[in-house]
Structures are given as structure tokens and as C-alpha cells.
Amino acid sequence: MAGSIHGTAGQEVCERRCVKRDDENDGPEVADCRPLRRVTPEELVPGCHPPALIDRLDHLVLTVADIEATVRFYECALKMRREDFGAGRVALRFGEQKLNLHEAGRELDPKARHPTPGSADLCFIATVPLKTVKAALARADVTVEEGPVPRTGALGPMHSMYVRDPDDNLVEISVYDA
């Protein structure tokens, strides 16, 4: 077992131990996570779980059958804001991210290999409790398909509700557990 530090010098990072896989046992590669602390450049071990190169998602492109129907749904049900930009382009803003909307058959290049309405499965983190979200969805006449149910998100345990947008994309709305 070789010890390693994950991250960049000066960052608070999790110290872990890299464990070689046993050929007969597909056990974990990483275990023994210790509390966060600052590390020095000398402590970094190259090649063992390097830090992520990506910080966050800026925007996601949704291919939709009807841009205006999609805008109405996300504005009314989830309180996103319409943004018109470029040459007739439309996006939906929320937090520091946005959904760019492309009409099926009129996508901009470059694009996904097979852009298709209804093929997305999205998870949004709510800024309010799920009971408040549920009430807003009811006022917007949006049916909750499932939930609230326990799930696990990128940052840990959460509770989620599921709805469908006009293209039948699965839209998960979640709140992290305290």
C-alpha cells in the first residue's frame, strides 16, 4: 500500500491510501479517507487519483420538440428564467447554470451524435424544501410521478421528486439531507 494525497498543493484535500486490486478479489481501490487538511507540493504522489480537471457544469443542451412549450414548463413549474441570446437562441437560467434549448431538427453544430427530445434525465437541487416545490408544481398543474424518495446525489444523501417535462424528459428535483 502506497500513501497518497489527492488534490493540488495548498488546497484542503482528503488524504487517502491507494490500495492495489487483488486479482482474485475486485475489492475497493481506495479506502481510509481521513479529515481534510492543507497539503504541501512534496506530499503529492503523481498518478494516484489526480484532482478533477472539471469544476462544474456551465450549461446543458436540451433538444426539444417545441421551445415555447419547454420554456412555459420550466418557467412556470420550476421558476427558471428565459434568456434570449445570439441569433434567435433561447436558454433557461437557474443559479449559475443554464439549459440551452435546441429545436429538434434545427440543432446547432457541433451537436450530440443523436440529439433526441425526451432522452434526458436531469437532477436539479432545489433552493426551498420539497413541500414548497410540490405546492408550486401543483399550482402549475404538474404531476409528481414519484417522491419524495431517498436518493444519493453527488454530495451525499438527498430526497427527490420526479416529474416529466413536455418532451417526457425525467426531471428530478432534490434537496440534500441536513
Helices and strands as residue ranges (DSSP letters): E 2-5, E 12-13, E 15-18, E 30-31, E 37-38, G 41-43, E 59-64, H 67-78, E 81-85, E 89-94, E 97-103, E 121-125, H 130-139, E 146-153, E 156-164, E 170-176
